[in-house]
């Protein structure tokens, strides 16, 4: 006959384990809070990204371009994606001037899953330009110029390039060549974004779908394309450029808010997965800025500019890059957002940003990409 005490012991075991897990959780939470407080006073050491392969979506203008220039100055290898061919070419040349030694640029519509996978696998039919030191490659062919007699043109996708001493046949295996030159992406920055700026019922279905395709779904496809190699190498950094509109609802930005909420939640969930699966070499940074003075939010302001100022792009980029180098998981800018989000979470009727934005007189152009 089984002992009553044995049954009690068996029932107590799960309770003890639950209590242990609770104390471990509380201990880690306290440690995290103390760590954040310490690094608020003492700058956290920054990692070296020289030689790291950094892919930036939406690199043809605005925030993406400035991020590319910053990482160029840090010695990173740049992979630039944008739907705007001319803008990406210009960023490529600017990155070269900023000191980049290797730049790879591609046209890619991040809202199209098949195109993301195709370009990621380096078998894209879109154009690509390469810059590998001034004496070896040109970033792109200049308009109105012709190659010297000792230069032979070669094609990558739909673009024309020059390289001394090379024949077009040398580039028949585009996939193998690009793979050898680029390697595995180690820092992925999902920056591309669009905004419609319309009330929900006034926003056409196709624009709502486009908002989700660019602002959220593109993150799914880029993660699927590049995360496996990061896991295999136990080395990588996933950066999600979300928004303060991904933290609370904003009047006139229903579709934008929904897409940014989705991007934030997805990045946070994948971060939790990597931790649970003990992929400790994979880092995550989720960025939630207020309005940034780029083309997307031109003419916008806030109700309390002294408390919630419109951010200058250069300031935002400096904060974002510092957060990446310090491997911060969350970055809200300006800092007051931390307090406002905290209030929202602890109060039943917490503050909302719905009255903090003042939209411009004209609606935002949906084709404007961050």
N, C-alpha and C positions, 0 to 999 in steps of 0.2 A: 504494500500500500504506500503510495507516494506521500512524502512528508508535506504538511501544510507550509512549513518554513521554506521548503524548496520552491513551492509555487510562488510564495511571496518574493523570494530572491529573483526568480525569473521575471516577475512583473516589475521589480524595481530596476532591473538592468536597463530597459529602454528609457526610464525616467532619468537615471544617472547619466546616460549618454546624451540625452536632450539637455540636461543641465550643463554638462561639460561643453557641448556645442554652443550653448548660449553664452557661457563665460568666455569661450574662445572668441566668439563674435564680438562681444562687448570689449574684450581686450584689444582686438585688432582695430575696432572703431576708435577707441581712445587713443591708441598709438597713431592712427592716421590723422586724427585731429591735432595731436601734439606735433606730429611731423609737419603738418601744414603750417602750424603756428611758428615753428622754428624756421622753416624755409621762407616764411613771410618776412622775418627779420634778417635772416642770413641767406643770401642768394644761393640757390642750389647749383652744384657743379653742372656744367654744360657738356654734352657729349660732342665728339668730333664727327662731323658729317662729310669731311673731305673724302672724295672717292665714292660716297654713297650714291646710288642711282635713285634720283628723285623724280617721280612722275607727277605732274600737275595738270589737272583738267581745268579748262577755262583759262588757259595760259595766254590767250591772244590779246588780253586787255585787262585793265582794272587790277583787282587784287591778285589774280593769278600771275599777271606779268610782274608785279612787284615782288611776289614770292619767288618767282624764277630768278630775278636779278639778285635777290638777297642770297639765295642758295648758290648762285653762280659765284658770288664774292666769297663764299665759304668753301669753295673748291669741290662742290658736288657735281656729279654727272646729271645733266638735265634731260628729261623726256617731256616734251611739251605737247599737250593735246588741246585742240580747239576746233570748232566748226568753221572758224574764220581763218582761211588760209593766209591772207595778207597780214592779219594781226599776228599770227603765230610766226610768220617769217620775220616780222619786225621785232618781236620779242626775242627771236633767235639771234638776230644781229645785235640787239642791245645786251643780251647775255654774254655774247662774245666780247663786247666792249667792256663788260663788267668783270671780265677775267675768267669766264668759263673756258675750260679746255675741251670739253665734249658736250655737244648739244644735239639732240635728236628731236625733230619736230614732225608732227603728223596732223593731218586733218582727220578729225573723228567726231561724229555726232554721238555724244555719250548717251543720248536718249534711245539709241537703237542698239538693242542687245547684240544682234549679229555683228554689227560694225565694231562694237567694243571688243568682242571676242576675236574678230578677224585682225584688228589692228594690234591687239595684245599678243596674238600669236605671230605677229610680224608677217602676215600673209595678206595684208590689206591691199586693195586696189587704189586706195587713196594715196596722195603724195606724201613723201617724207623727205626732209632735208637733214643733212648731217654736217656738223662742224667738229672737226678733230684737229685742233691747232691750226693757226693761220696758214702755215706753209704746206699743209696737206690737203685740206678740204676747204672749199668755200661754203659759207652757210647757205647761200642760195644764189642763183643767177641774178645779177643786177639787171634791171630793166634798161633796154637801150644799149647793152654791151654785147660783144661777141667774144667767144673764146679765142685765145691766142692760138697760133698754128700748132703748137706742141701740146695743146689740150684737147682731149676727146670727150664728147658729151656722153653721159650715161643716164639711164632712166631708173628711178625708183617710183613705182606706181605711175602717176601722171605728171611728175615734175621732172624738169631738166636740170642737170647738175654738171659740174666740171671737176675733173681730177687729173692731174698730170700723170702721164705714163700708163693710163688705164684704158682698156677697151670696153665697149658696151657688153661684150660677151663675158667679161669678168664678173658682171653683176647679174648673171642669169639666175643664180640661186639667191634671191633677195632674202628669203627667210633665214637661210643659214648665215649669211653675211651680217644681217642686223642682229641676230641672236648672239653672234660672236662679239660684235662691237658693243652692244648694250649690256647684255647680261640680265640678271634677275633684278627687278625693281625692289628696292629695300625701303623706300619711303613713298607711300601713296597718299597724295593730297587731293581729296575730292572737293574741288572748289567750284566747278561750273554750276551756274544757277540762273534761273529766270524769274521774273515777277510780272504778273498781269496787272495788279493794282485795281481790280474791279470788284464790286460787290458780288457776292456769290451768285445771286440769281441773274446778274447781268453778264456773267462770265460764260462765254461759249464752252461747250463740252470739250472741244478740241484743245482749247487753251488750258483747261483744268487737267486734261490728260498730259499735255506737254509739261506742265508744272511738275507733275508726279514723275514723269519719265526722266526729266533732267535733274530735279532737286533730290529725288529719292531713288528711283529705280536704277539710275546710273551707278549708284553706290553698290547695289547688289551685284551688278555685272563686273565692275572693276575688282571688287573683293574676290569674286569667284575666279577671276582671271589671274590675280597676283598673290592672293593669300596662300595658296598651296605651296608655292616656292618659298615664301617666308617661313612657313611651318617646317618645310624640309630643311631649311638652313638654320632654323631656330633664331632668326634674325629678321626684324622688320618693324615698320612703324606705320600705323593706319591713322590718317588724319581726316576728320570729318569737319568741314566748314558748315556748321548749321547756322543758327540765328537766334537772337532773343525771341523771335517769332516762333521758334521751336520750343519755347518754354511756356508761353501763354498766348491766348488768342488775341488777335489785333483786328480792329474794325477795318474792313476793306481789303483784308489779306487772308480770307478764309482758305483758299486753295494753297496759298504760299505757306501759311501756318501749318496746315495739315501735312504738306510735303516735308517741311522742316522738322515737325514733330516726329514723323516717320524716320527721317534720316538720323535724328538724335537717338531714338529708341533702337534702331537697327545697330548703330555703332556701339551703343552701350551694351546691347545683347551679345554682339560678337566679342566685345571685350570680356564680358563675363564668361563666354565659352572658352576663350583662349586661357583665361586664368584657371577655370575648372579643369581644363585638359592639360594644365601645367606647361603651356607654351610660354614660358616666362621671357623668352627672347622677343616676343611680339608685343610691342607697345601700342597704346591708343591715345590719341588726343582729340577731344571733342570741343570745338570752338563755337561759342555763341556770342557774337558781337551784336551791338545795337546797330543803328543805321550807320553805314559807311558811305562817305562822300564819293561814290563812284557813279557810273552812268545809270546803274539800276535805280538808285534812289535820289537822282538829281532833283533839286528843288524841294526836298522834304526837310522837315525840321521836327523838333519835339516840343511838347508843351512847356517843359522845364529844362531849357538848354543848359543852365548852370549845373543841374543835377545829372541830366542825361544828354550830354552833348552829342551832336553828329560827329562821328569819328573821322579823322583824317586817315586816308589809306596808308600813308607811311607809318603812322603810329600803330595802326592795327596790325600791319605786317610785322613790325618790330616785336609786338607782344606775341603774335602767333608763332614766329620763329623761335623766340625765347622759350615759349611753352613746349615746343617740339624738342628743342635742345635739352630742356630740363625734364623731359618726359612726363609732363603734367597730363593727367587724364582729362581734367576739365579746365576750360578757360572761358570766363565770362568777362566781357569788356563793354563798358567801364565796370570797375570793381563793385559799384553800388548794386549791380544786378544780383550779386550773391545775396545781399541783404533782402532785396525785393522778392527773389525766388523763395528765400527762407520764410518770409512773411506769408507768401501765398500758400505755402505748404502747411503752416501751423494755424492759420486763421481760416475759419469757415468761409468768410467773405473777404479773403485776402485781396491785396491790391492787384490790379490788372493794368496792363500796358495799353488797354484799348483806347484811352484818352491821351496817351502820351505822344502819339504820332499825329502829325498834321500833314495830310497828303497834299501834293501840289495841285494846282488848279486843273492841269491836264493829266489824264491817266498815264500811267507808266506804259512804255512800249514793251509788248511781250517779247520782242526779239532781242531786247537788251539782255546780254548775258554778263554775269559777274566777271 
